[in-house]
Amino acid sequence: MSYLAKNISIVIGLVLIWRGVWYVLDALDKWFFDDLKEIEKL
């Protein structure tokens, strides 16, 4: 049981990290491309 619980906690941890990474990349992407659009206006 503890082996299964350990595996489940590892999977949940990886999913949370993966979602966090995608969230950060998405935020950086929006910020970066918004800056590029501002530069193009000039």
C-alpha positions in Angstrom: 0.0 0.0 0.0 2.8 2.4 0.9 4.5 1.6 -2.4 1.3 2.5 -4.3 0.8 5.7 -2.3 4.4 6.7 -3.0 4.0 6.2 -6.7 0.7 8.1 -6.7 2.3 11.0 -4.8 5.2 11.1 -7.3 2.8 11.1 -10.3 0.8 14.0 -8.7 4.0 15.9 -7.9 5.2 15.5 -11.5 1.8 16.6 -12.9 1.8 19.7 -10.6 5.4 20.6 -11.7 4.5 20.0 -15.4 1.4 22.3 -15.1 3.5 24.9 -13.3 6.1 24.8 -16.0 3.4 25.2 -18.7 1.8 28.1 -16.8 5.2 29.9 -16.5 6.0 29.3 -20.2 2.6 30.6 -21.2 3.0 33.8 -19.0 6.5 34.4 -20.5 5.2 33.8 -24.0 2.4 36.4 -23.6 4.8 38.9 -21.9 7.5 38.4 -24.6 5.2 38.7 -27.6 3.4 41.7 -26.1 6.8 43.4 -25.8 7.6 42.5 -29.4 4.3 44.1 -30.6 5.1 47.2 -28.6 8.5 47.4 -30.3 6.9 46.9 -33.8 4.5 49.9 -33.1 7.6 52.1 -32.7 
